[in-house]
Amino acid sequence: MTLVAVVGPGAIGATVAAAVRRAGAELLLCGRTPHERIVVEREGGGSEIVPGPVLTDPADVPGPADLVLLAVKAHQTAAAAPFLRALCGNGTVVVVLQNGVEQRELVGPHAPGATVLPAVVWVPVEALAPAHVRVRGDLRLTLPDEPAARAIAELIDGVELAHDYATHAWRKLAINAVAGLMVLTGRRAAMFRRPDVRALARALAAETLAV
């Protein structure tokens, strides 16, 4: 049985952990806060229980995993490095579920012997409480079309492979920058129907790509 470790079982991590469990793989959860289980609720009804425990000490990791799904924020990567070192070995694949376009460069030094794959994550999910998230749509992960990624696509529903992965990664980066306008204004996506806001969003996306 494939051993899959999720490092950082927050909103995104919990969502992919539920997908891994549905696939029938052996699941290991690693994070900063101990929990005995995680509740993944679906908007419109129904929920899944992802059993723990969440390991908080890398010394408790039983050994290298076949697949590591790194779901911590990019600025938390260094703090997660002890877990990566404990979970990685020759043959381990690490999928980086982070925003940005430099996942391999940032995570590779912390994952000795592993193959590191970047990923673009598309899923509307929010944290309702510690160890309780609500998923509002289907999980979609875009990975580069490489041999290591093809096995992941066979394991987890919602994984798509892209020959032009860099285009997808830069597109998501620009979208994330534009989404900051919603945070600043406290408004939802409908605000982009206004011509002036739409023009500002396009200018911000262009500036993001230029920088």
Secondary structure, DSSP 4 states (H G I P E B T S, - for coil): --EEEEE--SHHHHHHHHHHHHTT-EEEEE-SS--SEEEEEETTS-EEEEE-PEE--GGG--S--SEEEE-S-GGGHHHHHHHHHHH--TT-EEEE--SSS-HHHHHGGGSTTPEEEE-EEE--EEEEETTEEEE-S--EEEEES-HHHHHHHHHSTTEEEETTHHHHHHHHHHHHHHHHHHHHHT--GGGGGSHHHHHHHHHHHHHHHH-
